Amino acid sequence: MSDQSGPLRRLIDVRPGEVAALLWASLFYFCVLCAYYVIRPIRDDMGVAGGVDNLPWLFTGTLLCMALANPPYAALVSRLPRLTFITYTYRFFEANLLVFFGLLLVTGAAQQIWIGRVFFVWTSVFNLFVVSVFWAFIVDVFSREQGKRLFGFIAAGATVGAMSGSAITASLVSVLGATPLLLVSVVLLEVAVFAMRRLSGIATALKTKTGVETTEAAEASPIGGGMLAGLSRAISSPYLLNVSLYMLLFTITATLLYFQQADIAARAFTDRAARTGFFARIDLIVNALTLFTQVFLTSRILKALGVALTLSILPLLSVVGFAWLGTTPTIAAIVVLQVARRAGNFAIARPTREVLFTVLPREDKYKAKNFIDTVVYRLGDQVGAWSYAALGWFGLTLSGIAWAAVPVSAVWLLNAFWLGKRQEHLAAAADAPAVPPRV
């Protein structure tokens, strides 16, 4: 890949020597999200075929599987070099896809209902896991300063990948059927491994050019530590505990809004095709707005506002948006808030949240981060889903549930601002070698 930074510098603040790493990272993320979005519609169809009433139990199964998968992954991180355990992780999921492909070819309709339920849970685990591993690798490769400038553009690779994966399935499923598309995801994941290995090969040189002291031997050696370090660090470190709280509050409010959207859409549209078109138009608007923001605005916003204020944008938007929805519980309000939140998360909050991990030791980047991104994320889903049901049981209307989300979002706002300020303090302390930062 060319290392001429001229054309890219018109879009983002990329420095000489960074272009190859930036493009390999973007290709890596593109392939990961494209692989997921190829199989996501297959997962959703299998979930419906298995019975809509069973979906809450499938979400619960996903949380349990996340909790079970985290310790073995942490054990791999402890014992194997970075390049090896990431490769093993992605190829493990490739092998799983090949198993599902074979089972779906040889089993009958009755057995495929149960295979579909397992696939639904597996895909939900796969999605969060491969994305978390990707970002753990990225925050290990790029420095704190680079993250502020480059993470938005790297995240744009995911948006293009998501759009491409959806387009692949939409255009090929009627020709090939759903099952062969699993092989497309296998190929994409293997390309992701290739991109990761190329990026790893230039990581040491990249850090040397930006003044970060590192050695190939240090990056090639196992990270060490215990297999439960992700859990123990996430609850014992005040910084990581607040990152966990940030994730929990984000997913709770996202789930509440998701159920509100489903509720109001069910009332507004009686025709399934019209309802599907409504959801598709929201996805299209979100993806277009996200891509524009990631390419042109994210790095500029982070540079201008800093981590604390940038991280506060999404919870502040949620405070205002839920208050507006409580006052005006209409489909227009739902659409505006949902589009703003989702695009704001993908384009601004997610890249900024990853900057939080750039000040941490390598073990926390791979273990505590994975625990937060997977187990804590799905725990938030569960809390949000059951909270929505409980609020409805107590008689709260759509408006009342929106008002209930306002104080939750306000706590999230305070948490986000504290986290951003703490990250900035840790980053400043890390630049003074005589006073090592405490997490």
PAMARDREN-697706 format. One record per residue: residue in one letter; x, y, z of N, C-alpha, C in turn. Coordinates in pm, whole numbers, plus 50000, padded with zeros to 5 digits. Each point is the difference from the previous one (the first is absolute). Layout:
AXYZXYZXYZ;...
This chain:
M500844988150000499165011950000500885012550000;S499595009949925500785012349987500075007550132;D501135006750023500155008050121500025014849967;Q499365003949891499905014149963498795006050071;S500265009350093498945005050086499235011849943;G500425005349883499365011949944498484999349988;P499454990349923498544999549983499254998150131;L500504991350088499304997550126500045012050093;R501065008049993500115011550089498945010549970;R499404999249883498885009049972498774996450082;L499944987550044498864995450079500324999850149;I501174994850037500344998350141501445004250023;D500365001350126501365004050038500884987750011;V500384994349884500874988349998501415004749968;R500974994650071501395004349988500784990549910;P501145004749945500854991249921500424987850082;G499964988449938500344987750069498834992850062;E498815006550002498824994050063499004994349901;V500145003649873498954996749903499834985049984;A501094992649987499894985549981499294993650119;A500395003850121499354994650120498535003650004;L499675012349963498615004650000499154992049902;L500534997349883499244992849898499864985250034;W501054993950056499884986050041498994998650114;A500025009650094499044999750111498575001649948;S499825008949904498665002249943499524987649925;L500914993549926499644987649930499654989050100;F500764999150107499744990350107498575001850053;Y499655012350036498665002650056498914998149896;F500305003949875499044998049891499624985249990;C501004991349999499744985649983499234994250119;V500345004450122499324994950119498525003449995;L499675012849974498595004149999499264994749878;C500694999149887499364994549881499644985350024;A500914992550062499724985950031498794998650090;Y499875008950099498864999450091498705003649929;Y500015010649921498765004549936499554990949886;V500914991749950499574989749904499094989950069;I500354996250124499234989550069498955005550094;R499995013150027499015005650093498564997649954;P499655002649873498624997249958499644985250011;I500994991249980499774985650015499684996950146;R500755006250092499744998350142498605004750037;D499625011949951498695005650035498874991149949;D500154994849878498984991149945499914987250082;M501144994650041499994987950081499375002550137;G500225012050055499415003450128498495000649993;V499475005949892498555000649982499434986149974;A500704992149919499534986449970499934991450125;G500885002850097500004992550124498955004550099;G499255010449965498945005050087500395013050066;V499225010649972500295013150056499954999650153;D499104991850055499884999050145501264994550066;N500834993349921501234994350055501185009649996;L499845011649935501125009349984500605004850133;P499145003450101500625004150128500914989350059;W499624987449984500834989250052501294998749919;L499935003049872501214999749919500975011150042;F499445011750036500865010750050500654996150132;T499234993350085500564995250126501104989749974;G499764991149904501024990149962501265006749948;T499835011249929501155007349949500855005350115;L499345005750102500745005150115500784988950069;L499384988550019500684988750064501204995349918;C499814999249869501114995749913501155010150002;M499665012950006501045010250012500834997850126;A499304997550111500704998050127500884987549996;L499534989549933500774987649991501195001249905;A499855008249895501075001149900501145008950047;N499735009150094501025009750040501234993750066;P499864990750098501204994250062500914992349904;P499464991549909500924993349906500755009849911;Y499325010649957500685010149919501115006650080;A499715003450127501025006250086501194990650020;A499724987050006501094990350014500895000249876;L499415001149881500795001149877500875012550003;V499405011250044500745012550008501204998650094;S499814992750110501074998550099501174991949946;R499744990249915501024990249964500605001849862;L499305007249910500465000649862500345014349959;P500925001749906500295013449947498775006049932;R499975013249990498855007249944499614994849862;L500964998749913499714995549864499354986349998;T500424991350091499504986250001498594999150056;F499745006350116498684998150060498905007249922;I500335011049933498995006649917499704991449878;T501034994449939499804990949887499164988150041;Y500304993850113499234988650048498545003750025;T499785011850056498635004350030499165001149873;Y500535006749900499245001749876499824986949925;R501034991650000499864987249929499104990350076;F499885001650131499024992350076498595003149951;F499715012849979498685003849949499814995549855;E501085000249921499914994649864499624985250002;A500644992450089499704985750011498554997850043;N499515008350092498604999150042499065002049881;L500305009849917499155002549883500004988049905;L501134993749984500064988249914499174988650058;V499994998750133499164989850064498525003049977;F499585012450020498615003749974499624997549854;F500935003349910499754997849858499714985349973;G500844991250055499804985749980498704995050061;L499695004450121498784995550067498755004449925;L500015012249950498825005049928499814993049866;L501074994349946499884992749874499404986250018;V500274993650114499634985950015498804997550090;T499515010350070498894997950093498675004149938;G498924995150060498675003249954499445012550067;A498765003549965499395012350047499865000350152;A499614988750060499794999750145501315002350075;Q501074993549954501295001850065500555014249978;Q499685005949885500525013249969499405010950089;I498824997550058499455009650096500935001350120;W500474988550051500915000350114501385005149962;I500454996249880501285005349952499915015249987;G498845004749952499805014449986500065007350133;R499454994050105500065006350133501445000750050;V500754989349979501415000050039500775010449917;F499695000849872500675009549912499695014450042;F498775002450044499625013450046500885004250117;V500134991450099500835003050117501465001449958;W500484990649917501395000349956500325013149928;T499125004449910500245012349924500065012150091;S499165000150103500015011250094501305000450080;V500544988350032501304999350067501115004049902;F499954994549881500995002749896500145014949973;N498885007049986500025014149965500815008250101;L499634999050127500685008050101501454995550020;F500244987149990501344994750027501005004549895;V499674998549872500985003349897500255015149994;V498965007950029500185014650001500865004150120;S499754993850116500805003250119501474996549979;V500274988349942501384996049973500655009649902;F499245004249899500535009749904500475012750071;W499115005950083500345012650064501104998350103;A500054988550069501104997650093501345000349926;F500034994149883501215000049917500355014249954;I498975007549959500225013449947500555009450108;V499424999350122500505009050105501384995550050;D500414987949967501344995350031501015004649895;V499545001549877500875003849889500195015149991;F498905007550015500075014649984500145006850135;S500695011350000500225007550123498755008050037;R500045006150119498885008350045499755011549904;E501085006649960499885011649911499484995849863;Q500464988749950499524995149871498524996350006;G499584994350113498604996050014499065011649980;K500335011550056499135011649986499875004449855;R501094998249923499995004449861499444989649903;L500234987150029499794989849898498844990450026;F499534998850124498994989950030498695002449927;G499675012649974498775002849927500034994449859;F501145001949932500134994849863500024984849999;I500694994150099500014985350009498594994850020;A499215006750084498624995950023499165001249874;A500375009149909499285001149873500114987249919;G501114992850015500134987149933498914990450042;A499625000650128498934991450050498665003749937;T499745012949987498745004449941499884995549855;V501075001649924499994995349860499864984849997;G500664993150094499884985550007498584995650032;A499345006950093498624996650035499075001849880;M500175011049930499175002649882500274989749891;S501274996349983500374990249897499474986250033;G500124996150127499494986950041498514998749980;S499265010550037498554999949979499674999049851;A500755007349918499764999849856500314986249940;I501054993650048500364986649951498874990250026;T499494999850123498934990750034498725003249924;A499665012949993498765004049932500034996149852;S501185000949937500084997349857500214985249966;L500594992350092500364986249968499114989450064;V499245003550104499254989750071498954993549913;S499405007749907498974994249913500624991149893;V501295001849973500694992249898500664987650061;L500735002050110500774989150059499284993250116;G499065007050063499434995050124500815005150118;A499494998250122500665005650118501254992350040;T499944986749996501104991950053501365002649933;P500105000849867501315002649938500615013350039;L499175009450046500555013050038500884999150125;L499864989350076500894998250115501454999049955;L500214994349881501374998749947500585013649964;V499145009449960500465013649971500595006250126;S499324997950113500515005250127501324993550038;V500164987149971501264993250029501155006649924;V499795002649871501045006349919500335014050052;L498985007650036500225013650051500794999850130;L499714990550088500744999150125501474996449976;E500254991749900501394996449969500745012049942;V499335008249920500625012449951500285009450118;A499095000250099500225008150120501264995550074;V500214986950009501214994750064501245004549924;F499934999449868501125004249916500335014850025;A498955008550003500205014350024500585002450140;M499524992550098500515001450136501484996650007;R500404989349932501394995850004500905010149929;R499525005849892500785010549934500155012350090;L498905003750066500055011550090500934997250118;S499964987850053500884996450111501475000949958;G500264996649874501375000349951500605013949995;I499175010249986500525013849994499745007750129;A499434993150102499615007050123501205005850073;T501084992350014501165004850073500635012149932;A500154999249868500555011449926499105012250012;L498674997650000499055011050012500165007250133;K500134992550110500155006250131501355006950014;T501034994349941501325006250006499995013749933;K499295000949886499925012649927499275010750079;T499074995950088499225009750076500535001950141;G501214994650026500645002550129499554991050111;V499294989149971499584990650104501034988850009;E500574998250119501034989850017499374986150005;T500474991349914499494986349997501044991349931;T499884987150016500904990749934499194988749940;E500544994149896499314988849937499884988450098;A501034997950084499954989050096498885001950101;A499795012650046498945002650097498634997549940;E499815004049875498694998349937499774985549958;A501074992549978499854986049959499854990650119;S500315004750120499934991250118498574999150054;P499664989050068498674998950061499775011150102;I498765004250015499665011050090500024995450145;G499664987250023500044994750135498765003650080;G500054997550132498875003050087499054988250010;G498955001750081499034989350024498845000249903;M499274988649992498894998949906498765007650047;L499965003950128498885007850052500385014650021;A501135004049941500485013750020499045010349941;G499314996449892499055009449941498915003950099;L499424990150066498965002650100500575007350121;S501124995050053500555005950123500425014449979;R500635003149886500425013749973498825009149973;A498974994949934498835008349968499265004550124;I500094992350108499265003750122500905005850108;S501324998449988500905004950105500635013549966;S500135003149872500575012949958498885010449990;P500095011350072498965010449989499805004749856;Y501095001049926499915004549860499224989949917;L500384987250008499334989749921498574997650049;L499775001650130498654998750052499095010649940;N500525012049982499215010649937499844997849850;V501004993949936499824996149859498884989749990;S499964990650094498934990050003498645006750021;L499965009850091498765007250024499565007649875;Y500965006049931499685006949874499344990449902;M500604988249984499454990249907498624995350044;L499834997750129498724995350053498905010249975;L500265012750031498995010449982499705002449852;F501034999049917499765001449856499074989149949;T500274987550035499194989049948498604999950060;I499865003950125498675000750061499135010149925;T500545012049978499205010249931499774996449854;A500984993449937499814995649861498894989749990;T499944990750094498974989749999498635005950028;L499925009450095498735006850026499495007049875;L500895006849929499595007049877499614990149891;Y500714988849992499674989749901498574994750020;F499664997250126498654995050029498955010949976;Q500345012450030499065011049972499775001349850;Q501074998749922499875000549855499114988749950;A500234987950049499184988649958498545002150038;D499765005550119498645002350047499265010049914;I500645011549976499335010549924499884996249853;A500974992449946499904995549860498864990049983;A499804991350100498904990249994498655007049995;R499895011350069498755007549999499815008049871;A501135004949946499915008749883499844992249870;F500544987949994499964992049878499354986550029;T498934997249932499364986850014500524990249897;D500595005249891500524991549894501474996750027;R500374987149995501364995950030501005005749901;A499615000849872500925005249899500295014850026;A498965007450038500195014250031500885001850122;R499834991450101500805000850120501474996549970;T500214989649916501364996449961500665011449924;G499255006449911500535011449925500355011650092;F499205002150103500275010550098501334997650070;F500224987650046501274996750067501185001149903;A499794995949875501075000549901500415014549970;R499015009049994500315014149974500785006150115;I499664996050122500785004850115501454995349989;D500194987249967501374994749985500775007549893;L499345003149888500665007049890500445014050044;I499125007150068500345013550046501134999550100;V499934990450092501054998750102501354997249934;N500054990749906501264996549936500585011749921;A499145007349928500495011449922500545011050090;L499255003250106500445010450093501274995850074;T500064987350037501184994850070501255001049913;L499894995649876501165000249911500505014249976;F499085009349976500395013949978500745005550123;T499454997350119500605005250123501364993750026;Q500124986949980501274993250024501115005249911;V499695002449874501035004149905500395014650019;F499005008750023500275014349998500045006950136;L499364994350102499815007750122500594993950127;T500044986750013500344993950128501345004850054;S501054999049921501325003950050500055014950032;R499285008049924499975014550025499285003150130;I498904993050026499255002050125500864996250120;L500664988449992500874995550109501155009850025;K500575004949894501125009250012499545013250061;A498815004749961499525012950047499474999550143;L499284989350035499314999350129500774992250106;G500884990949959500664991450096499144987850032;V500564990650076499324987450027498765002050087;A500105007950106498905001350096498745005649935;L500125011149928498825006149939499474991549885;T500894994049922499554991749889499254987750050;L500514993850106499344988350058498655003650062;S499815012750034498755004550063498905003149898;I500345000549873499025004049899498804990649996;L500254986849994498914990349986499094999750123;P500534999550124499095000550114499245013250012;L500635011349963499285012750002498864999949899;L500294994749881498964998749899498864991250050;S500344989650078498984990950053499135006950105;V500615008250086499215007550099498975008749930;V500455007649901499105009049926498984992049919;G500484989449933499124992349912498904992750075;F500344993650112498974992950077499005009850062;A500485011950040499075010150052499045004649891;W500535001749879499155003749887499004988949968;L500474987650002499134988649973498924998850108;G500365003150126499014999750107498925010549981;T500405011449944499035010849974499214997649872;T500674994449899499394997949869500264985749954;P499234990250051500244985949965499434996549862;T500665005149896499554997749864501024991949923;I499604995249883500924992249918501145008749948;A499725013049975501045009149953501085001750107;A499585001450127500955001550109500854987450015;I499374988449988500734987450008501064999249892;V499615003349876500934999149887501195009350021;V499745012450038501095009750018500944995650110;L499444995650114500854995950111500784987349966;Q499344990549937500684987449965501135002449901;V499745008049897501035002949900501175007550065;A499685010250081501055007950063500834991650096;R499354991450078500734991850096500894989749930;R499424992949904500774989549935501165005649920;A499755010749922501085006149924501035006250094;G499525006450108500925005850097500864989550068;N499434988350025500774989350061501064994749904;F499594996249880500934994149905501105009749958;A499625012749980500945009649942500845007350104;I499455002450120500695008350098500294992550130;A498954994550062500184993950132500904987749995;R499794991349901500814987649994501485002849980;P500405008149901501445002749988500585006950124;T499225009050062500495006850120500114990350117;R499024991050013500054989950106501264991349987;E500414997149876501204991949982501255007650044;V499985013349990501145007950047500214998050150;L498924997250074500124997650143500984988850032;F500094990149912500834988350026501465002149962;T500325011049932501385002149956500935003150116;V499475003450118500855003450115500214988050092;L499484988349962500034988450087501154990549967;P500404991450096500974989449970499454990349897;R500884992849935499594991149891499024989250048;E500204994850120499104989750050498565005350011;D499845012450046498665005950010499405002349862;K500845003549902499495002549865499364987549941;Y500574988350029499504987749939499024992550089;K500155000950133499154992050089498845008050058;A500325010850074498925008050059499125006149892;K500615004649893499235005849890499044989849939;N500494987849979499144989749941498854996750093;F500264999350131498934997250097498955011149995;I500435012549995499075011349998499215000349869;D500704997749889499355000849868499024988749975;T500144988950070499154988549973499024997250114;V500534996550117499134996150112499225012050053;V500685011150025499305011750054499015005449898;Y500384999949873499095004749894498714991850000;R500104986950000498814991549997499225000850132;L500695002450111499315002150126499115012449992;G500515010549936499205012149980498764997249917;D500144991749897498834995949920498944993850088;Q500434990750087499064993150087499315009550096;V500785008950062499425009550094499015009249929;G500375004749881499115008749924498714993249961;A500104987549953498814992649955499044997550115;W500544995150112499134997050114499505012850067;S500785010849995499545012750055498825005549920;Y500074998549869498905004649915498724992250034;A500144986950016498844991850035499465003950137;A500905002450098499565003650135499305013650001;L500545009749928499375013249995498624999349936;G499884991749897498694997949938499024993150094;W500514990650080499164993050097499465009550106;F500825010150036499565009950097499095010749939;G499724998749871499045008849936500575012249932;L501325000949988500585011649932499784999149850;T499625011149941499805000749856501345002749931;L499965001249867501215003249924500635012850051;S499165010050028500495012750052500644998350137;G499364992350088500544997950133501334992749999;I500134990149912501264992649990501125009149950;A499675009149906500995009649951500485009150113;W499065004850083500405008450113500854992150100;A499724987250018500794991750090501444998649950;A500195000949868501344998849943500825012850015;V499345011350030500725012750012501014999950115;P499614996550124501014999850107501094989649978;V499664988749936501024990049967501035006249906;S499525007449901500905006549905500825010950067;A499415006850101500735010450072501174994050079;V499774988650064501094993050070501074995849899;W499574995349886500934996249893500855011849956;L499385011949992500715012149960501125003450099;L499694999550130501015002750101501134989749994;N499624987449980500984989349988500935002249880;A499435003849886500795002149878500995011550017;F499555010950061500895011550018501154996550095;W499684992850109501064995850094501014991149929;L499504990449922500904990849929500935007549906;G499445009349924500815007649906501085008050070;K499645006350111500995007750075501074990850059;R499574988350048500964990650057500964994849893;Q499494997549880500854995549890501045010749968;E499575012549995500935010849968501075001350108;H499614997850127500985000450110501004988549989;L499494987949972500874988449987500945001549882;A499505005649890500855002049883501125009950031;A499675010950072501025009850036501024993950095;A499524991750095500924993650095500914990049930;A499484993149899500804990249928501125006649920;D499805012749963501035007249927501105005150091;A499814998250132501055003750096500554987150062;P501034993749943500454986650040500344998750147;A500395010850065500414999250140498814997350092;V498775002849952498824997950084499054990849925;P500174986850010499144990749926498555001450044;P499024999649906498595002150034499414988250073;R499125003050092499214989650068498624999549939;V499574987949966498694998149941498984997250108;
